[in-house]
Structure formats: structure tokens, C-alpha cells
Amino acid sequence: MTTAAHTPQDTDRPILTVVKDNATQPVEGTVVEHQGDTVATRPAWLTAVYDHARDHRLYVPQIGRGYAQLTRRWFQARRDYWPQQIATAKADLAAAGSADAQTKARAMLDLHRARYRQHKRIHGLKSGGWAATATLGTVAGAWTGGVLFDIGLGLTALGIGAWQGRPEAAHARAAESSALAGSSSTLPNVAEPPVGIDDDYLQQAINSIGFPGKVRILDVQPGADDTSTTVFDLPTGVPVEAVKKKIVALAAALGRDVSMIDLNKAGAEGRASLWMTSRDPFGSPHPSPLLTMTGTLDAFGKGIPVAWNKRGAPIVLPVSNSSFVIAGMTRSGKGVGAANLIAGAAMDPRINLRIVAGKENGEWDSYAKAGVAATYFKPSPERLLALLKALIADMGRRNRDLGKWSKSKVTADTLIKIGGLELLVIDEVATYTRPGKRLREEILEALIELSAVAAGAGILLVLITQYPEVDVLPQALAMNCGTRWAMRVDNATQSNAILGGSASSSGRDASKFDPPLPGLGWLVNPFAGVTDKARSFDLDEDERGEITELMKRAAAVRKEAGRLVGQWDDPIESALLSATGLSSAAGGPGGNGVPGRTAHQVTPEQRQQAEAMRGALIAMNELGRDVAQTQEMAELIGGSMTAARLGDLLRDGGAGGTVKIEIPGRTGRVNGYRRADIKDALEFLSGA
């Protein structure tokens, strides 16, 4: 059955689209004759030739283009997909860790090479046979048929070239080239093979990656946006997990990027569900769902939307039972991925955020200024070690409480009673754990202990780094973090440091993203059932101020729940204050990550000492030097200040007693103070 649909055009002929039942694509042409209920059409390419002939012109270029296209297809058929399979096998061999894995990888490489040689021989024999047949037929015909046969043969040759180079085909190729040139992140639709594949094509793909045998398709379901899901039985004895380990090779055999296919078990071990698309699912950024959420987020129970997967579905990670590692080189998007996780955690008032920055910039300031970050400070290994010791001590208290309640781990019912969930975020963890860093060994030991045994007590880590190396993240630390997100890195070794020692040989290699989009990475979370590519939702602070807006909403949620900084007794910050004399609650007194003494912690005597020190520094400025005697500073301060009183205040405030100084223009050394001593004492007293 054939149906015709007319579409208005600005020409004198209506355009007709002829659609055959079960056809893969329509054939376009123009109406040339009406015969009752039947509509006769002329193909578009023939119409073009007809119009040129009418104008006494022959469309000669399409003949040459046709033979060029035939030549190109011959070379494509000769190469087929074998070079891709050989390249994949070489990569597997290079990434193989054990001797057994190397043996298997080398055997597969040899098998692919042998099959490629066989394929080229068969292709050559077929080509030679057809060429010989055509040559003999031409010679025989010319010998017996004379001039008329030669004319017919020449017209046939011209017709073949004209057909293969017809404008319709040339237009399709030009459109494909234009799509490729216009966008590096959006792939054009694939015409061959179609999204819904048949038994032969699928079997060839499965066989080519090392699984010989019969494949049987059970069901093909088309989906929206040029997708399909195919359920099929693998060759006898082949489990789905074995094929999933070669997902990259399978994608190449199917003519797609690995981001464009998804393979899962469909009930039985040997029955697979293959999802496919003809477009790059990660090509365009998606805004974070957090931006449209209101009220409290159940990050502990339901999780936080941090990214989307191949199929466009959000990936929701719970903050309840595993620590996190987020790693990738500079500009890989790890900061945005972490921002989705931490901003979502801020919307759950039962989570106590402890943020330790690895740099001096203001990337995390918005969490402190809103009063959301229970702890926030910038690079200080001494303070980090004190924080880790405080968390380890609190872990003991939490476990004792769980024992009283006959619980083995924190639950939703006990989360508030135990003091909330502790989420320690360490940005640029290499700042503290690279070889040669101060207190490195003590910090690593404490981190490994917390990552190994503290999750059940409700203490989790989020470790962020652009140096995913074993010296920075020892295996004992990285593997204790159940959720691992590897964004773009330099090599397979770095990728394996995050994802595990054999991940790259199984196809999960964060150094091979093509193209390497910001926020795109391999995400592994066994609790959420995720082991696949994922791209983080778009969340921007520098240009759009979205983190600041989210923190305003988080502050409102926490204030209503009585969990804003200052509304509740924080045992961790109390321990830090006791150990260091300084507070980093909500980023310290200035909310900028610099620990200090808050106003209610400063005594009247300390305020007087600080005022005397500021007066002494101003006096030195007026004198134009960095040393001064107590008497001359007291005179410049004025009021009731005397040299004796000033000396007492400076001494009690931490500047110490007088020392021998040299004053320009005076002979000998006299007793006095140096600017540096007074400045250091004032900074300490002020909490800097």
C-alpha cells in the first residue's frame, strides 16, 4: 500500500512525499500525472536531470561523483570495522594488568588480525571475480556486437554514474558533512544501520568482539528522540556481564559512540536489553533540578540529583552509606559535580557540612556567609588534623549511643538524636596528602580510619582532587569511598586510581572521553546501582550566582529546623575551639574561611589590649619606622595612656616585653618594641 501527502510550496508544482508501509524513509518527488486515484511520480533526481535536459544541459558532474562514491564505498567495505576492533584490542592489551589478562587480550588481538586478513582476502576475491566477469562480458560483447553494443555499453556506464551521483544522494551527504562541521558535540542521525537493528547486524557485532554463536532478537521497541530498546538472547553460554566488559568494542561494532548504547541484563544471565540512540546524549548541558526545588530535600533517604545518564534520566545519589571521591584534571568539571552534591546536602538540615578548602579563593565562601557550613576554613593542615581527631572522637560517642539503642548504624529515626550526619568535604585533597606535605602521614591515617569505619556512625567524606594518583589517594582510602566519579584525566593509570585497578581494561577509562565535555565522567555507586557515564547538571556561581541563591534557601530551611549555625550546640566546633582557641563555625568571624574569635568570646581585657596594639601600630606609622619606644608611642596615642600602662597591655596581649632596638639618628641600642611582634600578637588576639 502506498499513501501520498501533499505539502504546499512556493513553486508551480506541489511536492509529494511517497511513504511505503514499513519503509525506513520517504521518497520525495514531484507530481507528473494524475491517473484516477493513482498518483504517478518522478523521483527528485530524475526531475533534476529532466530539467537540465530541457534546458539543453547535461548534469555531467553527478556521473563523476557517482563513480567516486562507488570507489569510496569499496574501500569502506574493504576496511569495514576491523581497524576499530584491532585498535580496541591493542588498548585492552596495553591496559591489561595480570599475566592472565594479557594472554587473553593478546589472543583476542591475534584473532581480530586473522579475521581482518581473511575479510580482505574474501573481499578481494569477490571484487576480482566481478571485475573479471564485467571485463570478459564487455570484451565479448564488443567483439560480437559491434558499434551498437559499444554505444549501449557507454550509455549504461553513464547511467550507473548518474544514478550513484544523483542530487538526492549528494544532498544527503552534504547535509551529513554540514552537521559534523557545525557541531562537535551533536552527532548526525545514522541512516545505516537504523536504530532498530536486525538479527544479522547484531550477530555480526556480537561475534566481532569475541563472542561467536547465534544471536536471537526477541523484541524491538522504538522510543522517543530516535532511540530503541532491543531484547535479545546472546550466544549460548555468554553472560551479559561478559559483553558489558567490552561495551566500548560493541559500540564501535554497532557504529556508535559508547555514550550512545546501554546494555543491561533482561532477566536471564544470557538475555540482554540493548538501548541505542543516534545522538550524543551528553551533547547539551542540563540545568540542575535543585534550582526549581523548594523546601527540604531528603538527601539522606531519597538522595540528591547530581547528574544525568545516557538515557537522560537523573542520577540521584543518597548521602547515607558511602563516602565520595570526585576527581579530574583542571577544567574537567569536577567542581560543578561536587557543587551539585554539596548544595543538595545543604538543603537537608540533618546534614552538618564541614568544608575544608584546598585553595585561598572564595569558591566555598557562599556556604559560610549564609550560615549553612557548620565548619569552613582555608588551607591549614594543623586545623584539618584537629578536625579529623575531633570527628574520630565523636565517632566513639556516636557508636556508644547506637549501642544503647541496639542499632548497628545510623537510620532515619536516629539521625537527629545522634546529632545529624557529618559530611566532611575536602577540596583539593592533594594540598594535604601529596608527598612532602606537612602532617601528611597523620592526616592520611585519620582519613583512612574514618573512611573505613565511620560510615555506620554517620560520618562521611567527600574528597575532591585534580591529582588522582596513588600518592594522593592511596588505595586503602580510595577504595573505602563507595561512590567514585572520575572525570577527564591524563591517562588510564589515573583513571584506575579512582575507579579501581582493572576499570580501564573493562572499558571504563576516564582518559578517553571523546569529546571531553565538562562534568562528563564515569560514575560508580553500587548503592544506587550506577556504573556508567554521567554528566553533572549545570550549576554556576561565578556568572549566575546560583550557589548563593541555593544557600539562601538552604539557610531558610535550616533556620526553621533550628539547625543554622549558632542555633545548636556543635560538639565538633567546640572541640576545635578548645584545641586551637579559634572558631571556624560558618567560616569564622568574617565568614571567609579564616578562623578567629567571635565577639562573645573576647573579654573586656582583651578588647583593651587589642586597642592598645592598634594605637601602637598607628604611632609607628606616624614615626615612620618599624621600631619604637614605649614612651614615644604612649605620647602619640594620647589620652590617659602612659608608658607603663602601654607596656602592661602589650605584654599581656601577647607582644612580650621590650627588646633591644636601634632607632635611626640615635647612638646605641635602647629598649622598645618591633612592629612585627605587635602585629603578630594583634592578629592572634583578633583570631586571624
FENHU-V335609 format. One record per residue. RES is the residue in one small letter. SS is DSSP state (helix for helix, strand for strand, loop for the rest). PSI is psi in whole degrees, 0 to 359 (999 if undefined). Layout:
{{RES,SS,PSI} {RES,SS,PSI}}
This chain:
{{m,loop,140} {t,strand,134} {t,strand,150} {a,strand,140} {a,strand,124} {h,strand,141} {t,strand,128} {p,loop,142} {q,loop,165} {d,loop,35} {t,loop,177} {d,loop,356} {r,loop,132} {p,loop,148} {i,strand,134} {l,strand,132} {t,strand,118} {v,strand,121} {v,strand,117} {k,strand,144} {d,loop,133} {n,loop,12} {a,loop,152} {t,loop,335} {q,loop,153} {p,loop,158} {v,strand,124} {e,strand,143} {g,strand,189} {t,strand,148} {v,strand,129} {v,strand,340} {e,strand,139} {h,strand,126} {q,strand,86} {g,loop,236} {d,loop,358} {t,strand,136} {v,strand,116} {a,strand,142} {t,strand,157} {r,strand,130} {p,strand,152} {a,helix,321} {w,helix,323} {l,helix,327} {t,helix,319} {a,helix,317} {v,helix,319} {y,helix,315} {d,helix,321} {h,helix,318} {a,helix,323} {r,helix,326} {d,loop,16} {h,loop,34} {r,loop,142} {l,loop,132} {y,loop,71} {v,loop,319} {p,helix,330} {q,helix,337} {i,helix,311} {g,helix,320} {r,helix,325} {g,helix,316} {y,helix,328} {a,helix,320} {q,helix,319} {l,helix,318} {t,helix,317} {r,helix,319} {r,helix,328} {w,helix,314} {f,helix,323} {q,helix,317} {a,helix,325} {r,helix,318} {r,helix,320} {d,loop,220} {y,loop,4} {w,helix,317} {p,helix,325} {q,helix,318} {q,helix,321} {i,helix,319} {a,helix,320} {t,helix,318} {a,helix,322} {k,helix,318} {a,helix,319} {d,helix,320} {l,helix,318} {a,helix,327} {a,helix,352} {a,loop,133} {g,loop,305} {s,loop,165} {a,helix,322} {d,helix,317} {a,helix,323} {q,helix,320} {t,helix,315} {k,helix,318} {a,helix,320} {r,helix,321} {a,helix,320} {m,helix,321} {l,helix,315} {d,helix,322} {l,helix,316} {h,helix,318} {r,helix,318} {a,helix,318} {r,helix,327} {y,helix,317} {r,helix,319} {q,helix,319} {h,helix,317} {k,helix,324} {r,helix,314} {i,helix,315} {h,helix,319} {g,helix,319} {l,helix,317} {k,helix,315} {s,helix,316} {g,helix,320} {g,helix,314} {w,helix,321} {a,helix,318} {a,helix,317} {t,helix,315} {a,helix,321} {t,helix,313} {l,helix,319} {g,helix,321} {t,helix,314} {v,helix,315} {a,helix,317} {g,helix,317} {a,helix,324} {w,helix,323} {t,helix,336} {g,helix,344} {g,helix,207} {v,helix,320} {l,helix,320} {f,helix,319} {d,helix,319} {i,helix,316} {g,helix,320} {l,helix,319} {g,helix,318} {l,helix,322} {t,helix,316} {a,helix,317} {l,helix,321} {g,helix,319} {i,helix,315} {g,helix,319} {a,helix,321} {w,helix,313} {q,helix,335} {g,loop,21} {r,loop,150} {p,helix,327} {e,helix,314} {a,helix,320} {a,helix,321} {h,helix,319} {a,helix,319} {r,helix,321} {a,helix,321} {a,helix,321} {e,helix,316} {s,helix,322} {s,helix,320} {a,helix,319} {l,helix,320} {a,helix,331} {g,helix,341} {s,loop,127} {s,loop,349} {s,loop,352} {t,loop,118} {l,loop,146} {p,loop,161} {n,loop,143} {v,loop,119} {a,loop,321} {e,loop,122} {p,loop,160} {p,loop,165} {v,loop,319} {g,loop,112} {i,loop,160} {d,loop,178} {d,helix,314} {d,helix,316} {y,helix,317} {l,helix,320} {q,helix,318} {q,helix,319} {a,helix,314} {i,helix,316} {n,helix,323} {s,helix,340} {i,loop,15} {g,loop,17} {f,loop,83} {p,loop,155} {g,loop,179} {k,loop,135} {v,loop,137} {r,strand,117} {i,strand,129} {l,strand,326} {d,strand,141} {v,strand,118} {q,strand,114} {p,strand,147} {g,strand,184} {a,loop,160} {d,loop,45} {d,loop,47} {t,strand,163} {s,strand,157} {t,strand,123} {t,strand,123} {v,strand,128} {f,strand,159} {d,strand,131} {l,loop,167} {p,loop,151} {t,loop,129} {g,loop,0} {v,loop,115} {p,loop,157} {v,helix,322} {e,helix,326} {a,helix,322} {v,helix,324} {k,helix,330} {k,loop,343} {k,loop,37} {i,helix,327} {v,helix,315} {a,helix,322} {l,helix,318} {a,helix,318} {a,helix,319} {a,helix,330} {l,loop,359} {g,loop,31} {r,loop,163} {d,loop,155} {v,helix,336} {s,helix,346} {m,helix,4} {i,strand,156} {d,strand,124} {l,strand,128} {n,strand,162} {k,strand,136} {a,loop,64} {g,loop,280} {a,loop,159} {e,loop,328} {g,loop,11} {r,strand,126} {a,strand,152} {s,strand,115} {l,strand,113} {w,strand,137} {m,strand,152} {t,strand,162} {s,loop,11} {r,loop,156} {d,loop,112} {p,loop,347} {f,loop,12} {g,loop,328} {s,loop,141} {p,loop,151} {h,loop,132} {p,strand,151} {s,loop,132} {p,helix,340} {l,helix,331} {l,helix,336} {t,helix,359} {m,loop,150} {t,loop,155} {g,loop,198} {t,loop,141} {l,loop,132} {d,loop,78} {a,loop,331} {f,loop,315} {g,loop,310} {k,loop,330} {g,loop,179} {i,strand,130} {p,strand,115} {v,strand,338} {a,strand,178} {w,strand,155} {n,loop,188} {k,loop,322} {r,loop,3} {g,loop,1} {a,loop,143} {p,strand,143} {i,strand,121} {v,strand,118} {l,strand,125} {p,loop,144} {v,loop,80} {s,loop,326} {n,loop,7} {s,loop,150} {s,loop,171} {f,strand,143} {v,strand,125} {i,strand,115} {a,strand,154} {g,loop,157} {m,loop,174} {t,loop,137} {r,loop,23} {s,loop,347} {g,loop,9} {k,helix,328} {g,helix,322} {v,helix,320} {g,helix,316} {a,helix,323} {a,helix,321} {n,helix,316} {l,helix,312} {i,helix,320} {a,helix,321} {g,helix,320} {a,helix,327} {a,helix,336} {m,loop,355} {d,loop,107} {p,loop,351} {r,loop,355} {i,strand,124} {n,strand,113} {l,strand,125} {r,strand,110} {i,strand,124} {v,strand,111} {a,loop,151} {g,loop,356} {k,loop,166} {e,loop,357} {n,loop,181} {g,loop,28} {e,loop,325} {w,loop,6} {d,helix,326} {s,helix,330} {y,helix,325} {a,helix,315} {k,helix,333} {a,loop,354} {g,loop,20} {v,loop,320} {a,loop,114} {a,loop,325} {t,strand,137} {y,strand,121} {f,strand,159} {k,loop,175} {p,loop,120} {s,loop,98} {p,helix,325} {e,helix,315} {r,helix,323} {l,helix,316} {l,helix,320} {a,helix,321} {l,helix,316} {l,helix,319} {k,helix,322} {a,helix,321} {l,helix,321} {i,helix,318} {a,helix,320} {d,helix,330} {m,helix,319} {g,helix,316} {r,helix,318} {r,helix,316} {n,helix,324} {r,helix,319} {d,helix,319} {l,helix,323} {g,helix,321} {k,helix,327} {w,loop,5} {s,loop,43} {k,loop,145} {s,loop,343} {k,loop,167} {v,loop,135} {t,loop,173} {a,loop,327} {d,loop,331} {t,loop,358} {l,loop,315} {i,loop,318} {k,loop,328} {i,loop,352} {g,loop,13} {g,loop,170} {l,strand,131} {e,strand,120} {l,strand,105} {l,strand,116} {v,strand,121} {i,strand,106} {d,loop,142} {e,loop,61} {v,loop,338} {a,helix,338} {t,helix,333} {y,helix,340} {t,helix,359} {r,loop,149} {p,loop,136} {g,loop,348} {k,loop,147} {r,loop,133} {l,loop,22} {r,helix,310} {e,helix,317} {e,helix,320} {i,helix,316} {l,helix,318} {e,helix,316} {a,helix,320} {l,helix,317} {i,helix,319} {e,helix,314} {l,helix,317} {s,helix,332} {a,helix,321} {v,helix,358} {a,loop,349} {a,helix,318} {g,helix,333} {a,helix,2} {g,loop,34} {i,strand,115} {l,strand,157} {l,strand,148} {v,strand,108} {l,strand,124} {i,strand,132} {t,strand,149} {q,loop,5} {y,loop,75} {p,loop,76} {e,loop,157} {v,loop,337} {d,loop,332} {v,loop,315} {l,loop,87} {p,loop,152} {q,helix,323} {a,helix,335} {l,helix,310} {a,helix,317} {m,loop,345} {n,loop,351} {c,loop,105} {g,loop,331} {t,strand,122} {r,strand,130} {w,strand,107} {a,strand,108} {m,strand,189} {r,loop,128} {v,loop,178} {d,loop,322} {n,loop,172} {a,helix,330} {t,helix,316} {q,helix,321} {s,helix,317} {n,helix,331} {a,helix,333} {i,helix,310} {l,helix,343} {g,loop,156} {g,loop,330} {s,loop,12} {a,loop,317} {s,helix,325} {s,helix,345} {s,helix,7} {g,loop,352} {r,loop,92} {d,loop,110} {a,loop,1} {s,loop,2} {k,loop,33} {f,loop,132} {d,loop,102} {p,loop,158} {p,loop,86} {l,loop,146} {p,loop,131} {g,loop,356} {l,strand,129} {g,strand,171} {w,strand,123} {l,strand,126} {v,strand,121} {n,strand,98} {p,loop,334} {f,loop,330} {a,loop,2} {g,loop,35} {v,strand,124} {t,strand,83} {d,strand,178} {k,strand,146} {a,strand,148} {r,strand,131} {s,strand,148} {f,loop,151} {d,strand,127} {l,loop,115} {d,loop,137} {e,loop,317} {d,loop,318} {e,loop,326} {r,loop,351} {g,loop,31} {e,helix,327} {i,helix,318} {t,helix,317} {e,helix,318} {l,helix,323} {m,helix,329} {k,helix,317} {r,helix,322} {a,helix,321} {a,helix,320} {a,helix,319} {v,helix,316} {r,helix,324} {k,helix,318} {e,helix,327} {a,helix,357} {g,loop,28} {r,loop,19} {l,loop,150} {v,loop,130} {g,loop,344} {q,loop,348} {w,loop,156} {d,loop,118} {d,loop,106} {p,helix,331} {i,helix,313} {e,helix,328} {s,helix,320} {a,helix,321} {l,helix,319} {l,helix,320} {s,helix,323} {a,helix,327} {t,helix,345} {g,loop,3} {l,loop,152} {s,strand,139} {s,loop,19} {a,helix,128} {a,helix,35} {g,helix,14} {g,loop,181} {p,loop,326} {g,loop,358} {g,loop,23} {n,loop,16} {g,loop,10} {v,loop,109} {p,loop,151} {g,strand,187} {r,loop,130} {t,loop,165} {a,helix,321} {h,helix,351} {q,helix,351} {v,loop,126} {t,loop,162} {p,helix,322} {e,helix,320} {q,helix,325} {r,helix,319} {q,helix,319} {q,helix,318} {a,helix,320} {e,helix,321} {a,helix,320} {m,helix,318} {r,helix,320} {g,helix,321} {a,helix,320} {l,helix,321} {i,helix,321} {a,helix,319} {m,helix,323} {n,helix,317} {e,helix,325} {l,helix,340} {g,loop,31} {r,loop,169} {d,loop,10} {v,strand,151} {a,strand,156} {q,loop,157} {t,helix,319} {q,helix,311} {e,helix,328} {m,helix,320} {a,helix,320} {e,helix,320} {l,helix,328} {i,helix,318} {g,loop,195} {g,loop,222} {s,loop,8} {m,loop,129} {t,loop,166} {a,helix,319} {a,helix,315} {r,helix,317} {l,helix,319} {g,helix,319} {d,helix,315} {l,helix,318} {l,helix,320} {r,helix,312} {d,helix,332} {g,helix,352} {g,helix,1} {a,helix,350} {g,loop,184} {g,loop,182} {t,loop,154} {v,strand,168} {k,strand,127} {i,strand,161} {e,loop,126} {i,loop,125} {p,loop,135} {g,loop,355} {r,loop,149} {t,loop,135} {g,loop,177} {r,loop,144} {v,strand,169} {n,strand,138} {g,strand,197} {y,strand,151} {r,strand,147} {r,helix,317} {a,helix,321} {d,helix,318} {i,helix,320} {k,helix,316} {d,helix,319} {a,helix,321} {l,helix,319} {e,helix,318} {f,helix,317} {l,helix,326} {s,helix,350} {g,loop,13} {a,loop,999}}
